[in-house]
Amino acid sequence: MDKDTPRAHHDLGGAAKFMCEAVDTAPHALTDFDKEVDAIRGILDTKRLMTVDELRRGIESIPEADYHRLSYYRRWVRSITGVLLEKGVVTEAELRAALEAG
Amino acid sequence: MMFDPGSSVRVKDDWPETRGPVHIRTPHYVRGMQGTVVRRLGAFHNPEDLAFARPAALRTLYHVRFAQPSIWQEGRAGDEVQVEIFEHWLEPA
């Protein structure tokens, strides 16, 4: 295709750009970072602080250049951060303090 | 409205992503396309609302089958694409 439609940049089904590149189907190991992000999302779900639907919405709202640059789980952590800030589960000050504390 | 298996339906040619932040499960490539209902998959809370932590009504989800050549201008006659589509995206065709 691409049909001349205003599709969102994450809505990639049939997008010509991706039909030319072979999909890497080889299994690849998850990093500790990947596992940690996955665990955090699981906890947020269990504690009813954030749903997978909110996660997806947050991923889809990542600007196009960042979306294609970020790894799968980096998109997740970007979405989780955005949604938790938006809902007031954490504040910017708390996030900054935690990042500075390492 | 409810659709029976075998019903001819058309996916709404609607582009909510042009009107503001949304989360939708209807892929761009089936908008405006005509297909056939294969089966009802059950009713689920509308993810378009769940994505924004809004109260979400139950909506019926369908398997809808399309002729692939009409969607992507490729493939052979008889090739099909099957997509899960919520009831509020479907109209009788």
N, CA and C atoms of all chains as a GROMACS GRO file, in nm:
protein
  585
    1MET      N    1   0.085  -0.117   0.000
    1MET     CA    2   0.000   0.000   0.000
    1MET      C    3   0.092   0.126   0.000
    2ASP      N    4   0.107   0.218   0.074
    2ASP     CA    5   0.021   0.283   0.170
    2ASP      C    6  -0.098   0.355   0.107
    3LYS      N    7  -0.215   0.326   0.156
    3LYS     CA    8  -0.330   0.408   0.118
    3LYS      C    9  -0.304   0.550   0.170
    4ASP      N   10  -0.364   0.645   0.107
    4ASP     CA   11  -0.346   0.784   0.150
    4ASP      C   12  -0.442   0.812   0.264
    5THR      N   13  -0.409   0.758   0.382
    5THR     CA   14  -0.498   0.772   0.496
    5THR      C   15  -0.419   0.829   0.614
    6PRO      N   16  -0.490   0.895   0.704
    6PRO     CA   17  -0.421   0.955   0.819
    6PRO      C   18  -0.398   0.856   0.932
    7ARG      N   19  -0.337   0.742   0.901
    7ARG     CA   20  -0.315   0.642   1.006
    7ARG      C   21  -0.218   0.696   1.110
    8ALA      N   22  -0.232   0.648   1.234
    8ALA     CA   23  -0.138   0.684   1.339
    8ALA      C   24  -0.005   0.611   1.314
    9HIS      N   25   0.105   0.668   1.360
    9HIS     CA   26   0.236   0.614   1.322
    9HIS      C   27   0.260   0.474   1.378
   10HIS      N   28   0.190   0.436   1.488
   10HIS     CA   29   0.209   0.302   1.544
   10HIS      C   30   0.125   0.198   1.470
   11ASP      N   31   0.030   0.244   1.388
   11ASP     CA   32  -0.068   0.155   1.323
   11ASP      C   33  -0.004   0.106   1.193
   12LEU      N   34   0.085   0.007   1.205
   12LEU     CA   35   0.181  -0.025   1.100
   12LEU      C   36   0.137  -0.135   1.003
   13GLY      N   37   0.023  -0.197   1.030
   13GLY     CA   38  -0.018  -0.310   0.946
   13GLY      C   39  -0.017  -0.274   0.799
   14GLY      N   40   0.064  -0.346   0.720
   14GLY     CA   41   0.065  -0.323   0.576
   14GLY      C   42   0.140  -0.199   0.532
   15ALA      N   43   0.200  -0.127   0.625
   15ALA     CA   44   0.272  -0.005   0.587
   15ALA      C   45   0.391  -0.043   0.499
   16ALA      N   46   0.402   0.019   0.383
   16ALA     CA   47   0.499  -0.022   0.282
   16ALA      C   48   0.642  -0.022   0.336
   17LYS      N   49   0.672   0.076   0.418
   17LYS     CA   50   0.806   0.090   0.474
   17LYS      C   51   0.854  -0.040   0.542
   18PHE      N   52   0.760  -0.111   0.602
   18PHE     CA   53   0.798  -0.229   0.680
   18PHE      C   54   0.783  -0.358   0.599
   19MET      N   55   0.731  -0.346   0.478
   19MET     CA   56   0.716  -0.466   0.396
   19MET      C   57   0.847  -0.500   0.326
   20CYS      N   58   0.940  -0.407   0.324
   20CYS     CA   59   1.067  -0.429   0.253
   20CYS      C   60   1.172  -0.490   0.344
   21GLU      N   61   1.154  -0.482   0.473
   21GLU     CA   62   1.256  -0.529   0.566
   21GLU      C   63   1.213  -0.661   0.628
   22ALA      N   64   1.305  -0.756   0.626
   22ALA     CA   65   1.273  -0.886   0.685
   22ALA      C   66   1.253  -0.869   0.836
   23VAL      N   67   1.153  -0.937   0.890
   23VAL     CA   68   1.130  -0.934   1.034
   23VAL      C   69   1.227  -1.030   1.101
   24ASP      N   70   1.293  -0.982   1.206
   24ASP     CA   71   1.388  -1.066   1.280
   24ASP      C   72   1.308  -1.157   1.374
   25THR      N   73   1.298  -1.282   1.336
   25THR     CA   74   1.218  -1.376   1.416
   25THR      C   75   1.304  -1.463   1.506
   26ALA      N   76   1.435  -1.436   1.507
   26ALA     CA   77   1.523  -1.515   1.594
   26ALA      C   78   1.493  -1.483   1.741
   27PRO      N   79   1.491  -1.586   1.826
   27PRO     CA   80   1.466  -1.558   1.968
   27PRO      C   81   1.580  -1.473   2.024
   28HIS      N   82   1.545  -1.376   2.109
   28HIS     CA   83   1.652  -1.299   2.172
   28HIS      C   84   1.623  -1.289   2.321
   29ALA      N   85   1.733  -1.288   2.398
   29ALA     CA   86   1.719  -1.292   2.544
   29ALA      C   87   1.667  -1.158   2.596
   30LEU      N   88   1.587  -1.167   2.702
   30LEU     CA   89   1.543  -1.047   2.771
   30LEU      C   90   1.656  -0.999   2.863
   31THR      N   91   1.671  -0.867   2.869
   31THR     CA   92   1.771  -0.811   2.962
   31THR      C   93   1.709  -0.798   3.101
   32ASP      N   94   1.794  -0.772   3.201
   32ASP     CA   95   1.741  -0.748   3.336
   32ASP      C   96   1.645  -0.628   3.334
   33PHE      N   97   1.682  -0.525   3.255
   33PHE     CA   98   1.594  -0.408   3.241
   33PHE      C   99   1.456  -0.449   3.190
   34ASP      N  100   1.454  -0.531   3.084
   34ASP     CA  101   1.328  -0.576   3.025
   34ASP      C  102   1.241  -0.646   3.131
   35LYS      N  103   1.306  -0.736   3.207
   35LYS     CA  104   1.232  -0.814   3.307
   35LYS      C  105   1.179  -0.724   3.418
   36GLU      N  106   1.260  -0.625   3.454
   36GLU     CA  107   1.218  -0.535   3.562
   36GLU      C  108   1.096  -0.452   3.518
   37VAL      N  109   1.102  -0.403   3.395
   37VAL     CA  110   0.988  -0.323   3.344
   37VAL      C  111   0.863  -0.410   3.338
   38ASP      N  112   0.879  -0.532   3.293
   38ASP     CA  113   0.765  -0.623   3.285
   38ASP      C  114   0.706  -0.648   3.424
   39ALA      N  115   0.794  -0.666   3.522
   39ALA     CA  116   0.748  -0.690   3.659
   39ALA      C  117   0.676  -0.568   3.716
   40ILE      N  118   0.729  -0.450   3.687
   40ILE     CA  119   0.665  -0.327   3.737
   40ILE      C  120   0.523  -0.315   3.680
   41ARG      N  121   0.512  -0.344   3.551
   41ARG     CA  122   0.378  -0.334   3.490
   41ARG      C  123   0.283  -0.436   3.553
   42GLY      N  124   0.334  -0.554   3.583
   42GLY     CA  125   0.251  -0.654   3.648
   42GLY      C  126   0.202  -0.609   3.784
   43ILE      N  127   0.292  -0.547   3.860
   43ILE     CA  128   0.256  -0.498   3.994
   43ILE      C  129   0.151  -0.385   3.982
   44LEU      N  130   0.172  -0.295   3.887
   44LEU     CA  131   0.077  -0.184   3.869
   44LEU      C  132  -0.062  -0.237   3.833
   45ASP      N  133  -0.065  -0.345   3.756
   45ASP     CA  134  -0.192  -0.406   3.718
   45ASP      C  135  -0.257  -0.471   3.841
   46THR      N  136  -0.178  -0.547   3.917
   46THR     CA  137  -0.230  -0.616   4.036
   46THR      C  138  -0.286  -0.515   4.136
   47LYS      N  139  -0.215  -0.404   4.150
   47LYS     CA  140  -0.259  -0.301   4.246
   47LYS      C  141  -0.363  -0.206   4.185
   48ARG      N  142  -0.407  -0.236   4.065
   48ARG     CA  143  -0.510  -0.159   3.995
   48ARG      C  144  -0.473  -0.011   3.978
   49LEU      N  145  -0.346   0.013   3.956
   49LEU     CA  146  -0.300   0.150   3.934
   49LEU      C  147  -0.293   0.184   3.785
   50MET      N  148  -0.285   0.081   3.702
   50MET     CA  149  -0.269   0.106   3.558
   50MET      C  150  -0.304  -0.020   3.480
   51THR      N  151  -0.384  -0.005   3.376
   51THR     CA  152  -0.424  -0.121   3.296
   51THR      C  153  -0.335  -0.133   3.172
   52VAL      N  154  -0.345  -0.250   3.110
   52VAL     CA  155  -0.268  -0.272   2.986
   52VAL      C  156  -0.321  -0.182   2.875
   53ASP      N  157  -0.448  -0.145   2.885
   53ASP     CA  158  -0.504  -0.053   2.785
   53ASP      C  159  -0.440   0.086   2.798
   54GLU      N  160  -0.419   0.128   2.923
   54GLU     CA  161  -0.350   0.256   2.944
   54GLU      C  162  -0.205   0.247   2.897
   55LEU      N  163  -0.143   0.130   2.920
   55LEU     CA  164  -0.006   0.110   2.873
   55LEU      C  165   0.000   0.129   2.721
   56ARG      N  166  -0.093   0.065   2.652
   56ARG     CA  167  -0.092   0.074   2.506
   56ARG      C  168  -0.117   0.217   2.460
   57ARG      N  169  -0.210   0.284   2.523
   57ARG     CA  170  -0.239   0.423   2.486
   57ARG      C  171  -0.113   0.508   2.505
   58GLY      N  172  -0.043   0.486   2.615
   58GLY     CA  173   0.079   0.563   2.641
   58GLY      C  174   0.188   0.534   2.539
   59ILE      N  175   0.201   0.408   2.498
   59ILE     CA  176   0.301   0.371   2.397
   59ILE      C  177   0.266   0.440   2.264
   60GLU      N  178   0.137   0.437   2.231
   60GLU     CA  179   0.096   0.492   2.102
   60GLU      C  180   0.111   0.644   2.096
   61SER      N  181   0.119   0.708   2.213
   61SER     CA  182   0.129   0.854   2.214
   61SER      C  183   0.275   0.901   2.214
   62ILE      N  184   0.370   0.806   2.213
   62ILE     CA  185   0.511   0.845   2.204
   62ILE      C  186   0.534   0.905   2.064
   63PRO      N  187   0.598   1.022   2.057
   63PRO     CA  188   0.621   1.084   1.926
   63PRO      C  189   0.694   0.989   1.832
   64GLU      N  190   0.664   1.001   1.702
   64GLU     CA  191   0.707   0.902   1.604
   64GLU      C  192   0.857   0.872   1.606
   65ALA      N  193   0.940   0.976   1.612
   65ALA     CA  194   1.085   0.954   1.606
   65ALA      C  195   1.130   0.872   1.727
   66ASP      N  196   1.080   0.906   1.844
   66ASP     CA  197   1.115   0.831   1.966
   66ASP      C  198   1.060   0.688   1.959
   67TYR      N  199   0.937   0.677   1.911
   67TYR     CA  200   0.871   0.546   1.903
   67TYR      C  201   0.958   0.447   1.826
   68HIS      N  202   1.012   0.489   1.713
   68HIS     CA  203   1.091   0.397   1.631
   68HIS      C  204   1.233   0.378   1.684
   69ARG      N  205   1.280   0.472   1.767
   69ARG     CA  206   1.416   0.464   1.822
   69ARG      C  207   1.420   0.376   1.947
   70LEU      N  208   1.313   0.378   2.025
   70LEU     CA  209   1.312   0.310   2.155
   70LEU      C  210   1.291   0.159   2.139
   71SER      N  211   1.352   0.084   2.229
   71SER     CA  212   1.328  -0.060   2.231
   71SER      C  213   1.187  -0.087   2.284
   72TYR      N  214   1.144  -0.210   2.269
   72TYR     CA  215   1.010  -0.251   2.313
   72TYR      C  216   0.984  -0.211   2.458
   73TYR      N  217   1.075  -0.250   2.548
   73TYR     CA  218   1.050  -0.223   2.690
   73TYR      C  219   1.081  -0.078   2.727
   74ARG      N  220   1.164  -0.011   2.649
   74ARG     CA  221   1.183   0.133   2.676
   74ARG      C  222   1.056   0.210   2.641
   75ARG      N  223   0.982   0.163   2.541
   75ARG     CA  224   0.850   0.223   2.514
   75ARG      C  225   0.758   0.201   2.634
   76TRP      N  226   0.764   0.081   2.690
   76TRP     CA  227   0.680   0.050   2.806
   76TRP      C  228   0.710   0.146   2.921
   77VAL      N  229   0.839   0.162   2.953
   77VAL     CA  230   0.873   0.242   3.071
   77VAL      C  231   0.838   0.389   3.046
   78ARG      N  232   0.850   0.432   2.920
   78ARG     CA  233   0.810   0.568   2.885
   78ARG      C  234   0.659   0.584   2.907
   79SER      N  235   0.582   0.487   2.864
   79SER     CA  236   0.437   0.492   2.881
   79SER      C  237   0.398   0.488   3.028
   80ILE      N  238   0.460   0.394   3.102
   80ILE     CA  239   0.429   0.379   3.245
   80ILE      C  240   0.456   0.511   3.317
   81THR      N  241   0.571   0.571   3.289
   81THR     CA  242   0.607   0.697   3.354
   81THR      C  243   0.503   0.805   3.323
   82GLY      N  244   0.468   0.816   3.196
   82GLY     CA  245   0.373   0.919   3.155
   82GLY      C  246   0.236   0.901   3.221
   83VAL      N  247   0.188   0.778   3.221
   83VAL     CA  248   0.054   0.752   3.276
   83VAL      C  249   0.054   0.774   3.428
   84LEU      N  250   0.158   0.730   3.498
   84LEU     CA  251   0.162   0.746   3.644
   84LEU      C  252   0.173   0.893   3.684
   85LEU      N  253   0.246   0.970   3.604
   85LEU     CA  254   0.252   1.115   3.630
   85LEU      C  255   0.117   1.179   3.605
   86GLU      N  256   0.055   1.141   3.493
   86GLU     CA  257  -0.076   1.195   3.455
   86GLU      C  258  -0.182   1.166   3.562
   87LYS      N  259  -0.176   1.045   3.621
   87LYS     CA  260  -0.277   1.007   3.720
   87LYS      C  261  -0.240   1.051   3.861
   88GLY      N  262  -0.121   1.107   3.875
   88GLY     CA  263  -0.081   1.155   4.008
   88GLY      C  264  -0.038   1.043   4.102
   89VAL      N  265  -0.009   0.925   4.045
   89VAL     CA  266   0.039   0.814   4.129
   89VAL      C  267   0.180   0.848   4.181
   90VAL      N  268   0.258   0.911   4.094
   90VAL     CA  269   0.386   0.968   4.136
   90VAL      C  270   0.390   1.112   4.087
   91THR      N  271   0.471   1.194   4.156
   91THR     CA  272   0.487   1.334   4.114
   91THR      C  273   0.621   1.348   4.043
   92GLU      N  274   0.634   1.457   3.969
   92GLU     CA  275   0.762   1.483   3.899
   92GLU      C  276   0.876   1.493   4.000
   93ALA      N  277   0.848   1.556   4.115
   93ALA     CA  278   0.953   1.574   4.217
   93ALA      C  279   0.998   1.439   4.271
   94GLU      N  280   0.902   1.349   4.295
   94GLU     CA  281   0.937   1.215   4.345
   94GLU      C  282   1.018   1.138   4.242
   95LEU      N  283   0.978   1.152   4.116
   95LEU     CA  284   1.049   1.082   4.009
   95LEU      C  285   1.192   1.134   3.998
   96ARG      N  286   1.206   1.267   4.001
   96ARG     CA  287   1.338   1.327   3.989
   96ARG      C  288   1.427   1.283   4.106
   97ALA      N  289   1.370   1.286   4.227
   97ALA     CA  290   1.447   1.248   4.346
   97ALA      C  291   1.493   1.102   4.336
   98ALA      N  292   1.402   1.015   4.286
   98ALA     CA  293   1.437   0.873   4.275
   98ALA      C  294   1.546   0.852   4.172
   99LEU      N  295   1.539   0.925   4.061
   99LEU     CA  296   1.640   0.911   3.956
   99LEU      C  297   1.775   0.962   4.004
  100GLU      N  298   1.774   1.073   4.081
  100GLU     CA  299   1.900   1.129   4.131
  100GLU      C  300   1.962   1.037   4.237
  101ALA      N  301   1.874   0.969   4.312
  101ALA     CA  302   1.924   0.876   4.415
  101ALA      C  303   1.984   0.751   4.350
  102GLY      N  304   1.951   0.732   4.221
  102GLY     CA  305   2.006   0.618   4.147
  102GLY      C  306   1.944   0.490   4.195
  103MET      N  307  -2.570  -0.252   1.738
  103MET     CA  308  -2.657  -0.358   1.692
  103MET      C  309  -2.578  -0.489   1.686
  104MET      N  310  -2.651  -0.601   1.690
  104MET     CA  311  -2.588  -0.733   1.687
  104MET      C  312  -2.583  -0.784   1.543
  105PHE      N  313  -2.476  -0.853   1.511
  105PHE     CA  314  -2.462  -0.914   1.378
  105PHE      C  315  -2.449  -1.065   1.393
  106ASP      N  316  -2.514  -1.137   1.302
  106ASP     CA  317  -2.502  -1.283   1.301
  106ASP      C  318  -2.385  -1.324   1.212
  107PRO      N  319  -2.328  -1.440   1.241
  107PRO     CA  320  -2.224  -1.492   1.151
  107PRO      C  321  -2.278  -1.497   1.008
  108GLY      N  322  -2.194  -1.455   0.913
  108GLY     CA  323  -2.236  -1.452   0.773
  108GLY      C  324  -2.286  -1.315   0.728
  109SER      N  325  -2.312  -1.226   0.826
  109SER     CA  326  -2.361  -1.092   0.790
  109SER      C  327  -2.254  -1.015   0.716
  110SER      N  328  -2.299  -0.938   0.620
  110SER     CA  329  -2.208  -0.848   0.548
  110SER      C  330  -2.202  -0.715   0.624
  111VAL      N  331  -2.083  -0.670   0.652
  111VAL     CA  332  -2.066  -0.548   0.732
  111VAL      C  333  -1.962  -0.457   0.664
  112ARG      N  334  -1.971  -0.331   0.701
  112ARG     CA  335  -1.870  -0.236   0.656
  112ARG      C  336  -1.810  -0.170   0.780
  113VAL      N  337  -1.677  -0.159   0.782
  113VAL     CA  338  -1.609  -0.092   0.892
  113VAL      C  339  -1.622   0.059   0.871
  114LYS      N  340  -1.655   0.130   0.976
  114LYS     CA  341  -1.671   0.275   0.962
  114LYS      C  342  -1.543   0.340   0.909
  115ASP      N  343  -1.562   0.433   0.817
  115ASP     CA  344  -1.448   0.505   0.760
  115ASP      C  345  -1.425   0.628   0.847
  116ASP      N  346  -1.386   0.603   0.970
  116ASP     CA  347  -1.374   0.709   1.070
  116ASP      C  348  -1.229   0.715   1.117
  117TRP      N  349  -1.180   0.834   1.144
  117TRP     CA  350  -1.039   0.853   1.179
  117TRP      C  351  -1.027   0.936   1.306
  118PRO      N  352  -1.067   0.877   1.420
  118PRO     CA  353  -1.066   0.952   1.547
  118PRO      C  354  -0.926   1.002   1.584
  119GLU      N  355  -0.822   0.933   1.532
  119GLU     CA  356  -0.685   0.976   1.566
  119GLU      C  357  -0.653   1.115   1.511
  120THR      N  358  -0.736   1.163   1.417
  120THR     CA  359  -0.713   1.298   1.364
  120THR      C  360  -0.780   1.404   1.452
  121ARG      N  361  -0.856   1.358   1.553
  121ARG     CA  362  -0.933   1.455   1.633
  121ARG      C  363  -0.881   1.470   1.775
  122GLY      N  364  -0.775   1.400   1.809
  122GLY     CA  365  -0.721   1.413   1.944
  122GLY      C  366  -0.670   1.280   1.994
  123PRO      N  367  -0.624   1.277   2.120
  123PRO     CA  368  -0.568   1.153   2.174
  123PRO      C  369  -0.674   1.043   2.184
  124VAL      N  370  -0.641   0.927   2.130
  124VAL     CA  371  -0.733   0.812   2.132
  124VAL      C  372  -0.652   0.685   2.146
  125HIS      N  373  -0.723   0.578   2.182
  125HIS     CA  374  -0.667   0.443   2.171
  125HIS      C  375  -0.773   0.360   2.102
  126ILE      N  376  -0.745   0.312   1.982
  126ILE     CA  377  -0.844   0.235   1.907
  126ILE      C  378  -0.782   0.106   1.858
  127ARG      N  379  -0.868   0.004   1.847
  127ARG     CA  380  -0.820  -0.130   1.811
  127ARG      C  381  -0.857  -0.166   1.667
  128THR      N  382  -0.905  -0.069   1.591
  128THR     CA  383  -0.946  -0.096   1.454
  128THR      C  384  -0.834  -0.052   1.360
  129PRO      N  385  -0.762  -0.148   1.299
  129PRO     CA  386  -0.647  -0.109   1.217
  129PRO      C  387  -0.688  -0.019   1.100
  130HIS      N  388  -0.596   0.067   1.062
  130HIS     CA  389  -0.626   0.164   0.956
  130HIS      C  390  -0.667   0.097   0.826
  131TYR      N  391  -0.611  -0.023   0.798
  131TYR     CA  392  -0.629  -0.080   0.666
  131TYR      C  393  -0.766  -0.143   0.644
  132VAL      N  394  -0.849  -0.152   0.748
  132VAL     CA  395  -0.984  -0.204   0.725
  132VAL      C  396  -1.092  -0.095   0.732
  133ARG      N  397  -1.052   0.026   0.761
  133ARG     CA  398  -1.153   0.134   0.769
  133ARG      C  399  -1.220   0.152   0.631
  134GLY      N  400  -1.351   0.151   0.634
  134GLY     CA  401  -1.427   0.169   0.511
  134GLY      C  402  -1.441   0.042   0.428
  135MET      N  403  -1.379  -0.068   0.474
  135MET     CA  404  -1.381  -0.191   0.394
  135MET      C  405  -1.502  -0.278   0.429
  136GLN      N  406  -1.546  -0.354   0.330
  136GLN     CA  407  -1.658  -0.446   0.350
  136GLN      C  408  -1.604  -0.585   0.379
  137GLY      N  409  -1.665  -0.649   0.480
  137GLY     CA  410  -1.624  -0.784   0.517
  137GLY      C  411  -1.741  -0.866   0.562
  138THR      N  412  -1.711  -0.984   0.612
  138THR     CA  413  -1.815  -1.078   0.656
  138THR      C  414  -1.790  -1.118   0.801
  139VAL      N  415  -1.896  -1.113   0.882
  139VAL     CA  416  -1.884  -1.156   1.021
  139VAL      C  417  -1.863  -1.307   1.025
  140VAL      N  418  -1.759  -1.350   1.096
  140VAL     CA  419  -1.730  -1.493   1.109
  140VAL      C  420  -1.793  -1.547   1.237
  141ARG      N  421  -1.770  -1.475   1.347
  141ARG     CA  422  -1.824  -1.521   1.476
  141ARG      C  423  -1.823  -1.408   1.577
  142ARG      N  424  -1.908  -1.423   1.677
  142ARG     CA  425  -1.903  -1.335   1.794
  142ARG      C  426  -1.800  -1.392   1.891
  143LEU      N  427  -1.718  -1.305   1.946
  143LEU     CA  428  -1.613  -1.350   2.038
  143LEU      C  429  -1.648  -1.325   2.183
  144GLY      N  430  -1.760  -1.258   2.206
  144GLY     CA  431  -1.798  -1.223   2.343
  144GLY      C  432  -1.806  -1.073   2.359
  145ALA      N  433  -1.834  -1.029   2.482
  145ALA     CA  434  -1.844  -0.885   2.510
  145ALA      C  435  -1.733  -0.845   2.606
  146PHE      N  436  -1.671  -0.735   2.577
  146PHE     CA  437  -1.557  -0.688   2.656
  146PHE      C  438  -1.573  -0.538   2.684
  147HIS      N  439  -1.517  -0.494   2.795
  147HIS     CA  440  -1.521  -0.351   2.824
  147HIS      C  441  -1.444  -0.276   2.715
  148ASN      N  442  -1.502  -0.168   2.670
  148ASN     CA  443  -1.448  -0.095   2.556
  148ASN      C  444  -1.307  -0.041   2.586
  149PRO      N  445  -1.205  -0.096   2.516
  149PRO     CA  446  -1.068  -0.053   2.545
  149PRO      C  447  -1.042   0.094   2.513
  150GLU      N  448  -1.127   0.153   2.428
  150GLU     CA  449  -1.110   0.294   2.394
  150GLU      C  450  -1.129   0.381   2.518
  151ASP      N  451  -1.215   0.333   2.610
  151ASP     CA  452  -1.236   0.405   2.737
  151ASP      C  453  -1.139   0.356   2.845
  152LEU      N  454  -1.117   0.224   2.852
  152LEU     CA  455  -1.023   0.170   2.952
  152LEU      C  456  -0.887   0.237   2.940
  153ALA      N  457  -0.849   0.271   2.818
  153ALA     CA  458  -0.717   0.329   2.794
  153ALA      C  459  -0.700   0.465   2.861
  154PHE      N  460  -0.814   0.528   2.893
  154PHE     CA  461  -0.809   0.659   2.961
  154PHE      C  462  -0.868   0.649   3.102
  155ALA      N  463  -0.879   0.526   3.155
  155ALA     CA  464  -0.933   0.502   3.288
  155ALA      C  465  -1.073   0.560   3.304
  156ARG      N  466  -1.150   0.559   3.195
  156ARG     CA  467  -1.290   0.603   3.199
  156ARG      C  468  -1.380   0.481   3.218
  157PRO      N  469  -1.502   0.502   3.272
  157PRO     CA  470  -1.598   0.390   3.277
  157PRO      C  471  -1.617   0.334   3.136
  158ALA      N  472  -1.614   0.201   3.124
  158ALA     CA  473  -1.614   0.140   2.991
  158ALA      C  474  -1.727   0.040   2.977
  159ALA      N  475  -1.818   0.068   2.884
  159ALA     CA  476  -1.933  -0.021   2.861
  159ALA      C  477  -1.887  -0.150   2.793
  160LEU      N  478  -1.967  -0.255   2.812
  160LEU     CA  479  -1.941  -0.381   2.743
  160LEU      C  480  -1.977  -0.367   2.595
  161ARG      N  481  -1.889  -0.413   2.510
  161ARG     CA  482  -1.914  -0.408   2.365
  161ARG      C  483  -1.881  -0.545   2.306
  162THR      N  484  -1.964  -0.587   2.213
  162THR     CA  485  -1.942  -0.717   2.148
  162THR      C  486  -1.825  -0.706   2.050
  163LEU      N  487  -1.741  -0.808   2.056
  163LEU     CA  488  -1.625  -0.816   1.966
  163LEU      C  489  -1.652  -0.926   1.864
  164TYR      N  490  -1.618  -0.897   1.739
  164TYR     CA  491  -1.642  -0.992   1.630
  164TYR      C  492  -1.514  -1.027   1.557
  165HIS      N  493  -1.508  -1.148   1.505
  165HIS     CA  494  -1.411  -1.180   1.400
  165HIS      C  495  -1.476  -1.141   1.268
  166VAL      N  496  -1.410  -1.056   1.194
  166VAL     CA  497  -1.459  -1.015   1.062
  166VAL      C  498  -1.353  -1.052   0.958
  167ARG      N  499  -1.399  -1.113   0.850
  167ARG     CA  500  -1.307  -1.161   0.747
  167ARG      C  501  -1.320  -1.073   0.621
  168PHE      N  502  -1.204  -1.041   0.565
  168PHE     CA  503  -1.199  -0.956   0.446
  168PHE      C  504  -1.121  -1.029   0.337
  169ALA      N  505  -1.152  -0.995   0.211
  169ALA     CA  506  -1.071  -1.045   0.100
  169ALA      C  507  -0.940  -0.966   0.100
  170GLN      N  508  -0.828  -1.039   0.108
  170GLN     CA  509  -0.700  -0.971   0.120
  170GLN      C  510  -0.667  -0.880   0.000
  171PRO      N  511  -0.690  -0.927  -0.125
  171PRO     CA  512  -0.650  -0.840  -0.237
  171PRO      C  513  -0.714  -0.701  -0.231
  172SER      N  514  -0.836  -0.692  -0.178
  172SER     CA  515  -0.903  -0.562  -0.174
  172SER      C  516  -0.842  -0.470  -0.069
  173ILE      N  517  -0.772  -0.527   0.029
  173ILE     CA  518  -0.712  -0.445   0.134
  173ILE      C  519  -0.573  -0.398   0.095
  174TRP      N  520  -0.491  -0.491   0.049
  174TRP     CA  521  -0.351  -0.457   0.026
  174TRP      C  522  -0.311  -0.464  -0.122
  175GLN      N  523  -0.410  -0.483  -0.208
  175GLN     CA  524  -0.380  -0.492  -0.352
  175GLN      C  525  -0.269  -0.595  -0.377
  176GLU      N  526  -0.271  -0.701  -0.302
  176GLU     CA  527  -0.177  -0.810  -0.326
  176GLU      C  528  -0.241  -0.939  -0.277
  177GLY      N  529  -0.180  -1.049  -0.310
  177GLY     CA  530  -0.235  -1.179  -0.273
  177GLY      C  531  -0.324  -1.231  -0.384
  178ARG      N  532  -0.364  -1.358  -0.367
  178ARG     CA  533  -0.446  -1.422  -0.471
  178ARG      C  534  -0.592  -1.421  -0.429
  179ALA      N  535  -0.679  -1.438  -0.527
  179ALA     CA  536  -0.822  -1.450  -0.498
  179ALA      C  537  -0.839  -1.564  -0.398
  180GLY      N  538  -0.918  -1.542  -0.296
  180GLY     CA  539  -0.937  -1.643  -0.193
  180GLY      C  540  -0.852  -1.620  -0.070
  181ASP      N  541  -0.745  -1.540  -0.082
  181ASP     CA  542  -0.667  -1.503   0.037
  181ASP      C  543  -0.752  -1.412   0.124
  182GLU      N  544  -0.741  -1.432   0.255
  182GLU     CA  545  -0.828  -1.359   0.346
  182GLU      C  546  -0.749  -1.295   0.460
  183VAL      N  547  -0.806  -1.191   0.517
  183VAL     CA  548  -0.752  -1.127   0.637
  183VAL      C  549  -0.863  -1.128   0.741
  184GLN      N  550  -0.832  -1.177   0.861
  184GLN     CA  551  -0.933  -1.180   0.967
  184GLN      C  552  -0.891  -1.088   1.080
  185VAL      N  553  -0.983  -1.001   1.120
  185VAL     CA  554  -0.951  -0.898   1.220
  185VAL      C  555  -1.059  -0.898   1.328
  186GLU      N  556  -1.016  -0.876   1.453
  186GLU     CA  557  -1.112  -0.859   1.563
  186GLU      C  558  -1.159  -0.714   1.564
  187ILE      N  559  -1.291  -0.694   1.554
  187ILE     CA  560  -1.345  -0.559   1.546
  187ILE      C  561  -1.464  -0.545   1.640
  188PHE      N  562  -1.466  -0.436   1.716
  188PHE     CA  563  -1.576  -0.411   1.809
  188PHE      C  564  -1.700  -0.361   1.733
  189GLU      N  565  -1.816  -0.392   1.793
  189GLU     CA  566  -1.945  -0.367   1.730
  189GLU      C  567  -1.964  -0.221   1.687
  190HIS      N  568  -1.912  -0.128   1.765
  190HIS     CA  569  -1.941   0.012   1.733
  190HIS      C  570  -1.862   0.063   1.612
  191TRP      N  571  -1.776  -0.022   1.558
  191TRP     CA  572  -1.705   0.013   1.434
  191TRP      C  573  -1.772  -0.046   1.311
  192LEU      N  574  -1.878  -0.124   1.332
  192LEU     CA  575  -1.940  -0.197   1.221
  192LEU      C  576  -2.078  -0.144   1.185
  193GLU      N  577  -2.105  -0.142   1.055
  193GLU     CA  578  -2.237  -0.106   1.004
  193GLU      C  579  -2.282  -0.216   0.908
  194PRO      N  580  -2.415  -0.237   0.895
  194PRO     CA  581  -2.461  -0.336   0.798
  194PRO      C  582  -2.420  -0.293   0.657
  195ALA      N  583  -2.386  -0.390   0.573
  195ALA     CA  584  -2.347  -0.355   0.435
  195ALA      C  585  -2.424  -0.443   0.336
   0.00000   0.00000   0.00000
